[in-house]
Amino acid sequence: MYIFNITYVIPSKRKDSFIEWAKGEAHLVATSDNLRDYKIVTVAAIPGDKDFAKQDEKNFSIQMHFDSISDCRKWNETNFTTLMESYAKWHGPNPLFFATILKEL
């Protein structure tokens, strides 16, 4: 299983709007014939960081699960730009994000 992971840094005040977007429009845009699962996750805590919950920014990830790395790359070619355009409509241009392809071992 391969996971196309996009992690965004979101201001705490935009958290609810991000979750609404990720569960709604982003999920629709991410849909493809090869998509096996779609998840939204967040960093809940950092060990040893007692002030983590007070930080003004939160990390959220959208994770799309695929059977192969070629399916991830195909999704990137066909869906990534549309997903980021959708993000820009909701949250503005130039998001702070990074994308990775993970492999489940």
Phi and psi in radians as a Rosetta constraint file:
Dihedral C 1 N 2 CA 2 C 2 CIRCULARHARMONIC -2.036 0.35
Dihedral N 2 CA 2 C 2 N 3 CIRCULARHARMONIC 2.517 0.35
Dihedral C 2 N 3 CA 3 C 3 CIRCULARHARMONIC -2.150 0.35
Dihedral N 3 CA 3 C 3 N 4 CIRCULARHARMONIC 2.097 0.35
Dihedral C 3 N 4 CA 4 C 4 CIRCULARHARMONIC -1.532 0.35
Dihedral N 4 CA 4 C 4 N 5 CIRCULARHARMONIC 1.933 0.35
Dihedral C 4 N 5 CA 5 C 5 CIRCULARHARMONIC -1.921 0.35
Dihedral N 5 CA 5 C 5 N 6 CIRCULARHARMONIC 2.235 0.35
Dihedral C 5 N 6 CA 6 C 6 CIRCULARHARMONIC -2.112 0.35
Dihedral N 6 CA 6 C 6 N 7 CIRCULARHARMONIC 2.049 0.35
Dihedral C 6 N 7 CA 7 C 7 CIRCULARHARMONIC -1.848 0.35
Dihedral N 7 CA 7 C 7 N 8 CIRCULARHARMONIC 2.243 0.35
Dihedral C 7 N 8 CA 8 C 8 CIRCULARHARMONIC -1.968 0.35
Dihedral N 8 CA 8 C 8 N 9 CIRCULARHARMONIC 2.548 0.35
Dihedral C 8 N 9 CA 9 C 9 CIRCULARHARMONIC -1.775 0.35
Dihedral N 9 CA 9 C 9 N 10 CIRCULARHARMONIC 2.090 0.35
Dihedral C 9 N 10 CA 10 C 10 CIRCULARHARMONIC -2.110 0.35
Dihedral N 10 CA 10 C 10 N 11 CIRCULARHARMONIC 2.335 0.35
Dihedral C 10 N 11 CA 11 C 11 CIRCULARHARMONIC -1.061 0.35
Dihedral N 11 CA 11 C 11 N 12 CIRCULARHARMONIC 2.459 0.35
Dihedral C 11 N 12 CA 12 C 12 CIRCULARHARMONIC -0.926 0.35
Dihedral N 12 CA 12 C 12 N 13 CIRCULARHARMONIC -0.646 0.35
Dihedral C 12 N 13 CA 13 C 13 CIRCULARHARMONIC -1.181 0.35
Dihedral N 13 CA 13 C 13 N 14 CIRCULARHARMONIC -0.280 0.35
Dihedral C 13 N 14 CA 14 C 14 CIRCULARHARMONIC -1.777 0.35
Dihedral N 14 CA 14 C 14 N 15 CIRCULARHARMONIC 0.076 0.35
Dihedral C 14 N 15 CA 15 C 15 CIRCULARHARMONIC -0.956 0.35
Dihedral N 15 CA 15 C 15 N 16 CIRCULARHARMONIC -0.901 0.35
Dihedral C 15 N 16 CA 16 C 16 CIRCULARHARMONIC -1.098 0.35
Dihedral N 16 CA 16 C 16 N 17 CIRCULARHARMONIC -0.698 0.35
Dihedral C 16 N 17 CA 17 C 17 CIRCULARHARMONIC -1.147 0.35
Dihedral N 17 CA 17 C 17 N 18 CIRCULARHARMONIC -0.694 0.35
Dihedral C 17 N 18 CA 18 C 18 CIRCULARHARMONIC -1.088 0.35
Dihedral N 18 CA 18 C 18 N 19 CIRCULARHARMONIC -0.800 0.35
Dihedral C 18 N 19 CA 19 C 19 CIRCULARHARMONIC -1.091 0.35
Dihedral N 19 CA 19 C 19 N 20 CIRCULARHARMONIC -0.724 0.35
Dihedral C 19 N 20 CA 20 C 20 CIRCULARHARMONIC -1.051 0.35
Dihedral N 20 CA 20 C 20 N 21 CIRCULARHARMONIC -0.793 0.35
Dihedral C 20 N 21 CA 21 C 21 CIRCULARHARMONIC -1.101 0.35
Dihedral N 21 CA 21 C 21 N 22 CIRCULARHARMONIC -0.829 0.35
Dihedral C 21 N 22 CA 22 C 22 CIRCULARHARMONIC -1.104 0.35
Dihedral N 22 CA 22 C 22 N 23 CIRCULARHARMONIC -0.638 0.35
Dihedral C 22 N 23 CA 23 C 23 CIRCULARHARMONIC -1.406 0.35
Dihedral N 23 CA 23 C 23 N 24 CIRCULARHARMONIC -0.365 0.35
Dihedral C 23 N 24 CA 24 C 24 CIRCULARHARMONIC -1.857 0.35
Dihedral N 24 CA 24 C 24 N 25 CIRCULARHARMONIC -1.677 0.35
Dihedral C 24 N 25 CA 25 C 25 CIRCULARHARMONIC -1.041 0.35
Dihedral N 25 CA 25 C 25 N 26 CIRCULARHARMONIC -0.726 0.35
Dihedral C 25 N 26 CA 26 C 26 CIRCULARHARMONIC -1.088 0.35
Dihedral N 26 CA 26 C 26 N 27 CIRCULARHARMONIC -0.712 0.35
Dihedral C 26 N 27 CA 27 C 27 CIRCULARHARMONIC -1.092 0.35
Dihedral N 27 CA 27 C 27 N 28 CIRCULARHARMONIC -0.736 0.35
Dihedral C 27 N 28 CA 28 C 28 CIRCULARHARMONIC -1.102 0.35
Dihedral N 28 CA 28 C 28 N 29 CIRCULARHARMONIC -0.768 0.35
Dihedral C 28 N 29 CA 29 C 29 CIRCULARHARMONIC -1.163 0.35
Dihedral N 29 CA 29 C 29 N 30 CIRCULARHARMONIC -0.589 0.35
Dihedral C 29 N 30 CA 30 C 30 CIRCULARHARMONIC -1.292 0.35
Dihedral N 30 CA 30 C 30 N 31 CIRCULARHARMONIC -0.338 0.35
Dihedral C 30 N 31 CA 31 C 31 CIRCULARHARMONIC -1.067 0.35
Dihedral N 31 CA 31 C 31 N 32 CIRCULARHARMONIC 2.346 0.35
Dihedral C 31 N 32 CA 32 C 32 CIRCULARHARMONIC -2.614 0.35
Dihedral N 32 CA 32 C 32 N 33 CIRCULARHARMONIC 2.928 0.35
Dihedral C 32 N 33 CA 33 C 33 CIRCULARHARMONIC -1.069 0.35
Dihedral N 33 CA 33 C 33 N 34 CIRCULARHARMONIC -0.520 0.35
Dihedral C 33 N 34 CA 34 C 34 CIRCULARHARMONIC -1.656 0.35
Dihedral N 34 CA 34 C 34 N 35 CIRCULARHARMONIC -0.092 0.35
Dihedral C 34 N 35 CA 35 C 35 CIRCULARHARMONIC -1.200 0.35
Dihedral N 35 CA 35 C 35 N 36 CIRCULARHARMONIC 2.200 0.35
Dihedral C 35 N 36 CA 36 C 36 CIRCULARHARMONIC -1.713 0.35
Dihedral N 36 CA 36 C 36 N 37 CIRCULARHARMONIC -0.578 0.35
Dihedral C 36 N 37 CA 37 C 37 CIRCULARHARMONIC -2.768 0.35
Dihedral N 37 CA 37 C 37 N 38 CIRCULARHARMONIC 2.720 0.35
Dihedral C 37 N 38 CA 38 C 38 CIRCULARHARMONIC -2.401 0.35
Dihedral N 38 CA 38 C 38 N 39 CIRCULARHARMONIC 2.223 0.35
Dihedral C 38 N 39 CA 39 C 39 CIRCULARHARMONIC -2.373 0.35
Dihedral N 39 CA 39 C 39 N 40 CIRCULARHARMONIC 2.690 0.35
Dihedral C 39 N 40 CA 40 C 40 CIRCULARHARMONIC -2.116 0.35
Dihedral N 40 CA 40 C 40 N 41 CIRCULARHARMONIC 2.199 0.35
Dihedral C 40 N 41 CA 41 C 41 CIRCULARHARMONIC -2.300 0.35
Dihedral N 41 CA 41 C 41 N 42 CIRCULARHARMONIC 2.809 0.35
Dihedral C 41 N 42 CA 42 C 42 CIRCULARHARMONIC -2.439 0.35
Dihedral N 42 CA 42 C 42 N 43 CIRCULARHARMONIC 2.769 0.35
Dihedral C 42 N 43 CA 43 C 43 CIRCULARHARMONIC -1.338 0.35
Dihedral N 43 CA 43 C 43 N 44 CIRCULARHARMONIC 2.093 0.35
Dihedral C 43 N 44 CA 44 C 44 CIRCULARHARMONIC -1.526 0.35
Dihedral N 44 CA 44 C 44 N 45 CIRCULARHARMONIC -0.558 0.35
Dihedral C 44 N 45 CA 45 C 45 CIRCULARHARMONIC -2.904 0.35
Dihedral N 45 CA 45 C 45 N 46 CIRCULARHARMONIC 2.803 0.35
Dihedral C 45 N 46 CA 46 C 46 CIRCULARHARMONIC -2.116 0.35
Dihedral N 46 CA 46 C 46 N 47 CIRCULARHARMONIC 2.101 0.35
Dihedral C 46 N 47 CA 47 C 47 CIRCULARHARMONIC -0.931 0.35
Dihedral N 47 CA 47 C 47 N 48 CIRCULARHARMONIC 2.291 0.35
Dihedral C 47 N 48 CA 48 C 48 CIRCULARHARMONIC 1.484 0.35
Dihedral N 48 CA 48 C 48 N 49 CIRCULARHARMONIC -0.133 0.35
Dihedral C 48 N 49 CA 49 C 49 CIRCULARHARMONIC -1.777 0.35
Dihedral N 49 CA 49 C 49 N 50 CIRCULARHARMONIC 1.638 0.35
Dihedral C 49 N 50 CA 50 C 50 CIRCULARHARMONIC -1.241 0.35
Dihedral N 50 CA 50 C 50 N 51 CIRCULARHARMONIC -0.358 0.35
Dihedral C 50 N 51 CA 51 C 51 CIRCULARHARMONIC -1.704 0.35
Dihedral N 51 CA 51 C 51 N 52 CIRCULARHARMONIC 0.163 0.35
Dihedral C 51 N 52 CA 52 C 52 CIRCULARHARMONIC -0.973 0.35
Dihedral N 52 CA 52 C 52 N 53 CIRCULARHARMONIC -0.767 0.35
Dihedral C 52 N 53 CA 53 C 53 CIRCULARHARMONIC -1.134 0.35
Dihedral N 53 CA 53 C 53 N 54 CIRCULARHARMONIC -0.344 0.35
Dihedral C 53 N 54 CA 54 C 54 CIRCULARHARMONIC -1.557 0.35
Dihedral N 54 CA 54 C 54 N 55 CIRCULARHARMONIC -0.132 0.35
Dihedral C 54 N 55 CA 55 C 55 CIRCULARHARMONIC -1.119 0.35
Dihedral N 55 CA 55 C 55 N 56 CIRCULARHARMONIC 2.549 0.35
Dihedral C 55 N 56 CA 56 C 56 CIRCULARHARMONIC -1.330 0.35
Dihedral N 56 CA 56 C 56 N 57 CIRCULARHARMONIC -0.276 0.35
Dihedral C 56 N 57 CA 57 C 57 CIRCULARHARMONIC -2.104 0.35
Dihedral N 57 CA 57 C 57 N 58 CIRCULARHARMONIC 2.569 0.35
Dihedral C 57 N 58 CA 58 C 58 CIRCULARHARMONIC -2.189 0.35
Dihedral N 58 CA 58 C 58 N 59 CIRCULARHARMONIC 2.622 0.35
Dihedral C 58 N 59 CA 59 C 59 CIRCULARHARMONIC -1.790 0.35
Dihedral N 59 CA 59 C 59 N 60 CIRCULARHARMONIC 2.234 0.35
Dihedral C 59 N 60 CA 60 C 60 CIRCULARHARMONIC -2.213 0.35
Dihedral N 60 CA 60 C 60 N 61 CIRCULARHARMONIC 2.496 0.35
Dihedral C 60 N 61 CA 61 C 61 CIRCULARHARMONIC -2.173 0.35
Dihedral N 61 CA 61 C 61 N 62 CIRCULARHARMONIC 2.454 0.35
Dihedral C 61 N 62 CA 62 C 62 CIRCULARHARMONIC -1.794 0.35
Dihedral N 62 CA 62 C 62 N 63 CIRCULARHARMONIC 2.261 0.35
Dihedral C 62 N 63 CA 63 C 63 CIRCULARHARMONIC -2.180 0.35
Dihedral N 63 CA 63 C 63 N 64 CIRCULARHARMONIC 2.146 0.35
Dihedral C 63 N 64 CA 64 C 64 CIRCULARHARMONIC -1.916 0.35
Dihedral N 64 CA 64 C 64 N 65 CIRCULARHARMONIC 2.238 0.35
Dihedral C 64 N 65 CA 65 C 65 CIRCULARHARMONIC -1.764 0.35
Dihedral N 65 CA 65 C 65 N 66 CIRCULARHARMONIC 2.344 0.35
Dihedral C 65 N 66 CA 66 C 66 CIRCULARHARMONIC -2.359 0.35
Dihedral N 66 CA 66 C 66 N 67 CIRCULARHARMONIC 2.814 0.35
Dihedral C 66 N 67 CA 67 C 67 CIRCULARHARMONIC -1.342 0.35
Dihedral N 67 CA 67 C 67 N 68 CIRCULARHARMONIC -0.449 0.35
Dihedral C 67 N 68 CA 68 C 68 CIRCULARHARMONIC -2.506 0.35
Dihedral N 68 CA 68 C 68 N 69 CIRCULARHARMONIC 2.813 0.35
Dihedral C 68 N 69 CA 69 C 69 CIRCULARHARMONIC -1.178 0.35
Dihedral N 69 CA 69 C 69 N 70 CIRCULARHARMONIC -0.548 0.35
Dihedral C 69 N 70 CA 70 C 70 CIRCULARHARMONIC -1.155 0.35
Dihedral N 70 CA 70 C 70 N 71 CIRCULARHARMONIC -0.603 0.35
Dihedral C 70 N 71 CA 71 C 71 CIRCULARHARMONIC -1.132 0.35
Dihedral N 71 CA 71 C 71 N 72 CIRCULARHARMONIC -0.655 0.35
Dihedral C 71 N 72 CA 72 C 72 CIRCULARHARMONIC -1.097 0.35
Dihedral N 72 CA 72 C 72 N 73 CIRCULARHARMONIC -0.788 0.35
Dihedral C 72 N 73 CA 73 C 73 CIRCULARHARMONIC -1.164 0.35
Dihedral N 73 CA 73 C 73 N 74 CIRCULARHARMONIC -0.653 0.35
Dihedral C 73 N 74 CA 74 C 74 CIRCULARHARMONIC -1.126 0.35
Dihedral N 74 CA 74 C 74 N 75 CIRCULARHARMONIC -0.759 0.35
Dihedral C 74 N 75 CA 75 C 75 CIRCULARHARMONIC -1.036 0.35
Dihedral N 75 CA 75 C 75 N 76 CIRCULARHARMONIC -0.739 0.35
Dihedral C 75 N 76 CA 76 C 76 CIRCULARHARMONIC -1.016 0.35
Dihedral N 76 CA 76 C 76 N 77 CIRCULARHARMONIC -0.742 0.35
Dihedral C 76 N 77 CA 77 C 77 CIRCULARHARMONIC -1.222 0.35
Dihedral N 77 CA 77 C 77 N 78 CIRCULARHARMONIC -0.591 0.35
Dihedral C 77 N 78 CA 78 C 78 CIRCULARHARMONIC -1.758 0.35
Dihedral N 78 CA 78 C 78 N 79 CIRCULARHARMONIC -0.419 0.35
Dihedral C 78 N 79 CA 79 C 79 CIRCULARHARMONIC -2.132 0.35
Dihedral N 79 CA 79 C 79 N 80 CIRCULARHARMONIC -0.448 0.35
Dihedral C 79 N 80 CA 80 C 80 CIRCULARHARMONIC -1.033 0.35
Dihedral N 80 CA 80 C 80 N 81 CIRCULARHARMONIC -0.846 0.35
Dihedral C 80 N 81 CA 81 C 81 CIRCULARHARMONIC -1.056 0.35
Dihedral N 81 CA 81 C 81 N 82 CIRCULARHARMONIC -0.749 0.35
Dihedral C 81 N 82 CA 82 C 82 CIRCULARHARMONIC -1.114 0.35
Dihedral N 82 CA 82 C 82 N 83 CIRCULARHARMONIC -0.697 0.35
Dihedral C 82 N 83 CA 83 C 83 CIRCULARHARMONIC -1.084 0.35
Dihedral N 83 CA 83 C 83 N 84 CIRCULARHARMONIC -0.790 0.35
Dihedral C 83 N 84 CA 84 C 84 CIRCULARHARMONIC -1.213 0.35
Dihedral N 84 CA 84 C 84 N 85 CIRCULARHARMONIC -0.562 0.35
Dihedral C 84 N 85 CA 85 C 85 CIRCULARHARMONIC -1.141 0.35
Dihedral N 85 CA 85 C 85 N 86 CIRCULARHARMONIC -0.693 0.35
Dihedral C 85 N 86 CA 86 C 86 CIRCULARHARMONIC -1.094 0.35
Dihedral N 86 CA 86 C 86 N 87 CIRCULARHARMONIC -0.761 0.35
Dihedral C 86 N 87 CA 87 C 87 CIRCULARHARMONIC -1.004 0.35
Dihedral N 87 CA 87 C 87 N 88 CIRCULARHARMONIC -0.797 0.35
Dihedral C 87 N 88 CA 88 C 88 CIRCULARHARMONIC -1.065 0.35
Dihedral N 88 CA 88 C 88 N 89 CIRCULARHARMONIC -0.630 0.35
Dihedral C 88 N 89 CA 89 C 89 CIRCULARHARMONIC -1.103 0.35
Dihedral N 89 CA 89 C 89 N 90 CIRCULARHARMONIC -0.651 0.35
Dihedral C 89 N 90 CA 90 C 90 CIRCULARHARMONIC -1.483 0.35
Dihedral N 90 CA 90 C 90 N 91 CIRCULARHARMONIC -0.644 0.35
Dihedral C 90 N 91 CA 91 C 91 CIRCULARHARMONIC -2.211 0.35
Dihedral N 91 CA 91 C 91 N 92 CIRCULARHARMONIC -0.051 0.35
Dihedral C 91 N 92 CA 92 C 92 CIRCULARHARMONIC 1.730 0.35
Dihedral N 92 CA 92 C 92 N 93 CIRCULARHARMONIC 2.852 0.35
Dihedral C 92 N 93 CA 93 C 93 CIRCULARHARMONIC -1.321 0.35
Dihedral N 93 CA 93 C 93 N 94 CIRCULARHARMONIC 2.955 0.35
Dihedral C 93 N 94 CA 94 C 94 CIRCULARHARMONIC 1.023 0.35
Dihedral N 94 CA 94 C 94 N 95 CIRCULARHARMONIC 1.004 0.35
Dihedral C 94 N 95 CA 95 C 95 CIRCULARHARMONIC -1.204 0.35
Dihedral N 95 CA 95 C 95 N 96 CIRCULARHARMONIC 2.668 0.35
Dihedral C 95 N 96 CA 96 C 96 CIRCULARHARMONIC -1.533 0.35
Dihedral N 96 CA 96 C 96 N 97 CIRCULARHARMONIC 1.926 0.35
Dihedral C 96 N 97 CA 97 C 97 CIRCULARHARMONIC -2.687 0.35
Dihedral N 97 CA 97 C 97 N 98 CIRCULARHARMONIC 2.884 0.35
Dihedral C 97 N 98 CA 98 C 98 CIRCULARHARMONIC -2.525 0.35
Dihedral N 98 CA 98 C 98 N 99 CIRCULARHARMONIC 2.593 0.35
Dihedral C 98 N 99 CA 99 C 99 CIRCULARHARMONIC -2.088 0.35
Dihedral N 99 CA 99 C 99 N 100 CIRCULARHARMONIC 2.454 0.35
Dihedral C 99 N 100 CA 100 C 100 CIRCULARHARMONIC -2.472 0.35
Dihedral N 100 CA 100 C 100 N 101 CIRCULARHARMONIC 2.739 0.35
Dihedral C 100 N 101 CA 101 C 101 CIRCULARHARMONIC -1.910 0.35
Dihedral N 101 CA 101 C 101 N 102 CIRCULARHARMONIC 2.097 0.35
Dihedral C 101 N 102 CA 102 C 102 CIRCULARHARMONIC -1.806 0.35
Dihedral N 102 CA 102 C 102 N 103 CIRCULARHARMONIC 2.655 0.35
Dihedral C 102 N 103 CA 103 C 103 CIRCULARHARMONIC -2.054 0.35
Dihedral N 103 CA 103 C 103 N 104 CIRCULARHARMONIC 2.186 0.35
Dihedral C 103 N 104 CA 104 C 104 CIRCULARHARMONIC -1.316 0.35
Dihedral N 104 CA 104 C 104 N 105 CIRCULARHARMONIC 2.251 0.35
